[in-house]
Amino acid sequence: MEQFESNVFIYSCPEKSPIKLKMLYSTVKSVAAGAAEDAGIKVEKNGKVEITELEDFSVEEILASLHPVAEKVEKFARPMRPGRGKPRMTRGK
């Protein structure tokens, strides 16, 4: 198993929270993330995660979003230039 070292900011606000607290949490979320970056803690590009319930949290999903498995991409086979290659038609004599 590979080991990764990444900083992740996880924001959780349950659905059952009052509207007033949801608004406060969303405001504090950006301030806390900014304070962490000002303190020298670099949060990964895909390292800001928002969840509503604890059941939504999965370490495997976070690892997959932070460090996706690179898929092998086949190169496009360019066609030959016109006038090159086998003739398409032959003339009868």
C-alpha positions as CSV (number, residue, x, y, z in Angstrom):
1,M,0.0,0.0,0.0
2,E,1.3,3.4,-1.0
3,Q,1.7,6.1,1.7
4,F,0.7,9.7,1.0
5,E,1.1,12.8,3.1
6,S,-1.5,15.4,2.4
7,N,-3.3,18.1,4.3
8,V,-7.1,18.0,4.1
9,F,-9.6,20.5,5.3
10,I,-12.9,18.7,6.2
11,Y,-16.0,20.9,6.7
12,S,-19.0,19.2,8.3
13,C,-22.4,20.8,8.9
14,P,-25.2,18.4,9.7
15,E,-28.6,18.7,7.9
16,K,-30.4,19.1,11.2
17,S,-28.5,22.2,12.2
18,P,-30.5,25.5,12.4
19,I,-30.3,27.8,9.5
20,K,-28.5,30.5,11.6
21,L,-25.7,28.0,12.4
22,K,-25.4,26.8,8.9
23,M,-24.8,30.4,7.7
24,L,-22.2,30.9,10.5
25,Y,-20.5,27.6,9.7
26,S,-20.2,28.4,6.0
27,T,-18.7,31.8,6.8
28,V,-16.2,30.4,9.3
29,K,-15.2,27.6,6.8
30,S,-13.5,30.0,4.4
31,V,-11.9,32.0,7.3
32,A,-10.5,28.8,8.9
33,A,-9.2,27.6,5.6
34,G,-7.5,30.9,4.9
35,A,-6.0,31.0,8.5
36,A,-4.6,27.5,7.9
37,E,-2.9,28.6,4.7
38,D,-1.6,31.8,6.3
39,A,-0.1,29.6,9.1
40,G,1.9,27.7,6.4
41,I,-0.4,24.7,6.2
42,K,-0.8,24.0,2.5
43,V,-4.2,22.3,1.7
44,E,-4.2,20.2,-1.4
45,K,-6.1,21.3,-4.4
46,N,-8.8,18.6,-4.0
47,G,-8.3,18.6,-0.2
48,K,-11.3,20.7,0.8
49,V,-14.1,18.3,1.6
50,E,-17.6,19.2,2.6
51,I,-19.8,16.6,4.3
52,T,-23.3,16.8,5.8
53,E,-23.3,13.5,7.8
54,L,-20.7,11.3,9.2
55,E,-21.8,8.5,6.9
56,D,-20.7,10.6,3.9
57,F,-17.1,10.5,5.1
58,S,-14.9,7.8,3.7
59,V,-11.1,7.7,3.8
60,E,-11.1,5.7,0.5
61,E,-13.1,8.4,-1.3
62,I,-10.8,11.2,0.0
63,L,-7.7,9.3,-1.1
64,A,-9.2,8.6,-4.5
65,S,-10.0,12.4,-5.0
66,L,-6.5,13.5,-3.7
67,H,-4.4,10.9,-5.5
68,P,-6.4,9.5,-8.5
69,V,-5.0,6.5,-10.3
70,A,-3.6,7.5,-13.6
71,E,-5.2,5.7,-16.5
72,K,-3.2,4.7,-19.5
73,V,-4.3,6.8,-22.5
74,E,-3.6,5.5,-26.0
75,K,-2.2,8.0,-28.5
76,F,-4.3,8.9,-31.5
77,A,-3.0,7.1,-34.6
78,R,-2.8,9.9,-37.2
79,P,-3.8,9.0,-40.7
80,M,-1.2,9.2,-43.5
81,R,-0.8,12.4,-45.5
82,P,-2.6,12.4,-48.9
83,G,-0.5,11.0,-51.6
84,R,1.3,8.6,-49.3
85,G,0.6,4.9,-48.6
86,K,-1.2,2.3,-50.8
87,P,-3.1,3.5,-53.8
88,R,-6.9,3.4,-53.3
89,M,-7.8,2.7,-56.9
90,T,-6.0,1.0,-59.8
91,R,-6.5,1.8,-63.4
92,G,-7.4,-1.0,-65.8
93,K,-5.3,-1.3,-69.0
